[in-house]
Each structure stands twice: as C-alpha cells, then as structure tokens.
Amino acid sequence: MARPSPYQYAQEIFVKLEGARALRFLRGGFGVGEQLNFFSKLDNPTLEQLLTPDQIYESNDVGLLLKLGEDHRLDYKSARRQPKDFAKELSAFGNGPSHFGGVIAAGVEKDGTITGCKFLDESGLQRLEAFGSTHCSSGRFESRRVPCKNSKGEDDFLVLCRAFYVPDRLVALNDGTAFHRVSHETKKLDDDAKNELRVAKGERSFEQEVSRLKYPDDFHLDRVRAFCSNIRRESGLRADISDEQILENRMLGHRTDNGFAASNAMVLLFAKQPQRDMPGAYIRVLRFEGTEQKSGKNFNVIQDRTFEGTVVDQIHNCAVFIGANLREFTHFENGHFESRPEYPDDAWYELLVNAVAHRSYQYRNANIFVRVFDDRIEFDSPGGFMPQVTPATIFTMHRPRNRQLMFALKEFGEVKCMNEGTKRVRDEMVEAHLPEPVFRPTTEDNTGVLAVLSNDIANRQNSLDSEAYRILGEALSLSLSPDERKIVNYVIEHKTINVSEALRIMSTNIWHTAKGALNRLERRGILDFYSTKERDPKAHYRLARQGKNG
C-alpha cells in the first residue's frame, strides 16, 4: 500500500479525524482566541502532527511516543490488559474513519507511564503478540519490540503493534463486535453502523438486497416499461428482451422461480410507495428567516415542505420548490445591470441530486434535510464520507455508495458527468464569484455529510433584487446608492422595513442616518410610509407598488 505524503496526512488530521474540535469550530463554538489557534494549527502543523502511523511504528524514539500522546494514530495499552482489549483497537484502526490505521503501544499506561512488557513470561508475550489472530482474525497487523527504560529506570521493552486500515471489509472481533477510532477514543459500532460500514467498504450492497415490496403489484409498471424501452433504444437491444431481463442486467433485481424479486434500488426508483419499505427516504425542505436556526419562541421556520415518492419524483418536485424560493439579483457592473441567480442553478441542483444518489439508505428512518437561510443553502444527508473521501479530497475522489441507483439516475438524465459532480459545483460557484462549496461531516462519528453553498449577501452593495429592478426600471435602479439597494432588497424579501432593521443592514450605526435614507426613498416614490399615530412602534415602510392599503 502506497504511503501518504505528510501533506495528505495533515489534511486528514485536521479536517476529518479531529472531528469533534473541527465541528465545534465550524459551528461557531470557539472563542476568538481558540479560532486563531485552530487556524494556526491548520497552517502550521508541527512535525509530530505530520507523522504517519508508519513513521511512528518504525521509530525507536520512545520519548517521541510519549510526546505524541494518544490520538487518532496512537493508543497506549498496559501489557497487563487482556488480549481482547488489544483486539478492540485492531478493529477500530482497521475500520477508520482514517484509512491510515494506527499504532498500539503495549507497555505504556494511559497516563504515559512506561511499565514495559518484560514482566510477561514467554507465553504471555506470545498471547499479546498474537492477539489479532486469536480475537480479531479479520484485522491486519504486525508487531515488533522496542527497547526502553521503564518507570523504575530498568531495562525493558515495549511491543508496538501496527494496525492497518482494511479497505474491503468490516473488521470485527471474533464475537461479532466492532469498533472505530474517533480522535483519541475507540467507540463501539452498533448494528446499523456496522452495516453502513460494510456498504461503504463494498463488502455488502444494500441497494442490491431484495426488497419486501412485491413486483409487479407495488410498482409503477408504466415507468418500468419506459425505462426499459429507453435502454433497449440506447443500447440497441432486441425487442424480445424482456423488461425483467433488462432490470436484472442493471442489478435492480433478479428472476426467481416465484417471479421477479425487486431490489432496494428498484424500490427507490419505481415503487408506488417507497416509504413503506424505507420510511426515511424523503426530502424535507426548511426555509428560515435570517442566517441561523432558532427554536422555541424565536422559531424562525417560514416554510416547511416534505417531498416523497420515488427518488426521481423527489428530485423534480423538490427542485421546483427550491427554485421558486431562491432569488435572482440584478448586478450593476461596468455601467449596466446584469441578472444573476442567487446560486448557479447547476450548482444547487447537482448537490440536490448528490444528496439523493449518495446518501445512505441503510439508515431507513433518516431523511435528507435541505435548509435555506438568507446567506446559504445546506444539503444534509444521512451516511458519512466513504472510505478515502474527506472534505479535502472530495473534489477529486469518487466513491459512490449506491452505484446502481446512480447509473439508473443517469438513464433518467439526472446524473450528468460521473466523477465530476462536486468539481463542477465548485467551478460553477467560482465562475459566479461566490465562495467555493463546503463539505463536512455532520457528526464526529461521520454519520452524515453536510454540503453548503454560500451566497454573497454580505457584499451585495452593487446588486438589486431582479423583481425590484423590474418594478423600478433602469433609471431609478441606477440612481440608488449601495445602502439604498440593500434597503430595497430587504423590502423585497421581507415585505416591510423599519428604522431598526435598516440600521442592521446599512453601513451606519446612527439612527437618524437610517431614518433619513428611508425618508429619501419615500420622497422619491420608491417606498411608502405606514403609521397610525405619532411615535408608532409599528411604523414601517413598504415598496410603493404595494399601495397605501397594502
């Protein structure tokens, strides 16, 4: 197996494996000082942080082992522990999420005290060094002895065990339990997580497993026939080849003596009610007012829609809804206005298709969330990054979880260019002068993926909502200052504006300046002022087109 470069390894250290700290940072859980420290470590990793497990294992520097401490690469174990305890670490390093594995240092206590291994008799040493074959036969490891001085100053030795990542199967103990390594901790996997890892490693194909739904009664046969007819035409197949033969060839089921047995992938594509078998196979779209999700009395969801049916139905219907809720802006540049969507259509549509095509359906009750905020749109899908895929490699590494589903969606025209989806999203965003898309795990256990597109709401001084541009016309639109454009954009989105709201979006913190800007827009016939009394706390402005009784 080729060794990763220090740069590749550093990417995984900070972006993926230090999941808990990275997630806390990304969610705004760090103070300013902690943020600066986090960025400093990203930009200037120490030599010790760049060491790979191979380099740690091959080193005879016991002082280095103690300096490193336990992390995602290194685990300390007292030689007094039972061999099965060592086997748990073999399972954890073999399952990832790191695909570099790790090192177990036998003879070092959890507090870093060296107690060594010389007190073990020969049979005890043999049991220790053979813990993998005895308790975790699916794991891969090797071991060697490293001389040292123990805490009493006596000559002693450690047993270093190099536990390798196993890419093609779940690494479980012989009793069926399995673990994974998250930062410095070894955590037990539940049955769902084990099955998900089997799917991710290609040991098991959930999409090809036989569904509980019955063919043909539970399926849209007209859609099946249209799909198969298209494949006959595109592939030049004979007309006498049956639909069932084509479906079987596409691994969407198989023929049996009792009829055709449909796969899980076929359920998602053609079933009349896929949610009977997979209750979480739907998309929920939430639109929020503002830039953060609130709850309780501050609950700020303004639209909430659920999209069920086949995956094709979900994609189409959800896309119509999202498209209707995204805005278009007319941007002033080089002396004239140009219309641009809030996000490139191909970018957000590609992420919607990706969420449906690459999510884990193993988590039968978990659904996809699409969250639309004023400054971003998020696609939150069940199932973590596939092995060897990280936020840093996602633009170049292609590891589909649901290969047959993806191929079928290509037949429907939903998947455009295989292997290039995320790269195309990035290119579309860069071309639109918007931030690159962000991909990150939703939990430190890597059980979901969040894809985020951000707009340029904070820098929209030269942009005007296209609806406002159509209403005002080019002459008035050209006459607006940057702050006035912000005010008009706000009114288009929120229907009304008051002085306090104008203060929040303008480049001033002076109340009278904000009030003056609103009054000037009123005098020019762009805004109307609504108030029922002197010093009215409900006084507000609206776009003049809405009329005095709006």
PEVEN-V306543 format. One record per run of one state. SS is the DSSP state (A for helix, B for strand, O for the rest). FROM is the first residue (numbers start at 1). TO is the last residue. If there is no record, write none. Layout:
ss->[SS,SS]
from->[FROM,FROM]
to->[TO,TO]
This chain:
ss->[O,A,O,A,O,A,O,A,O,A,O,A,O,B,O,A,O,B,O,B,O,B,O,A,O,A,O,B,O,B,O,B,O,B,O,B,O,A,O,A,O,B,O,B,O,A,O,A,O,B,O,B,A,B,O,A,O,B,O,A,O,B,O,A,O,B,O,B,O,A,O,B,O,B,O,A,O,A,O,B,O,B,O,A,B,A,O,A,O,B,O,A,O,A,O,B,O,B,A,O]
from->[1,6,18,19,27,32,44,47,51,53,59,62,69,74,78,83,96,102,107,108,109,114,115,122,130,131,136,141,150,155,164,172,173,178,183,185,189,191,201,206,209,210,211,219,220,221,236,243,250,253,257,259,264,271,272,274,277,283,289,296,299,301,308,311,326,328,334,336,342,345,359,368,373,376,383,403,412,421,432,438,442,448,455,457,463,466,480,482,495,496,498,499,506,511,524,527,531,540,544,547]
to->[5,17,18,26,31,43,46,50,52,58,61,68,73,77,82,95,101,106,107,108,113,114,121,129,130,135,140,149,154,163,171,172,177,182,184,188,190,200,205,208,209,210,218,219,220,235,242,249,252,256,258,263,270,271,273,276,282,288,295,298,300,307,310,325,327,333,335,341,344,358,367,372,375,382,402,411,420,431,437,441,447,454,456,462,465,479,481,494,495,497,498,505,510,523,526,530,539,543,546,550]
